[in-house]
Amino acid sequence: MASEAPPFWWQKPDWRAYALSPVSALYGFVASR
């Protein structure tokens, strides 16, 4: 049984994605340590 991709995967990123980008980079750095 395959599930479908959520609709937001096909939308262009808005300001929230760009605002959370530094947070995700920091999280990725901490997680890799």
Secondary structure as the mmCIF struct_conf table of DSSP 4:
data_model
#
loop_
_struct_conf.conf_type_id
_struct_conf.id
_struct_conf.beg_label_comp_id
_struct_conf.beg_label_asym_id
_struct_conf.beg_label_seq_id
_struct_conf.end_label_comp_id
_struct_conf.end_label_asym_id
_struct_conf.end_label_seq_id
HELX_LH_PP_P HELX_LH_PP_P1 ALA A 2 PRO A 6
HELX_RH_3T_P HELX_RH_3T_P1 PRO A 7 TRP A 10
BEND BEND1 GLN A 11 GLN A 11
HELX_LH_PP_P HELX_LH_PP_P2 LYS A 12 PRO A 13
HELX_RH_AL_P HELX_RH_AL_P1 TRP A 15 SER A 32
#
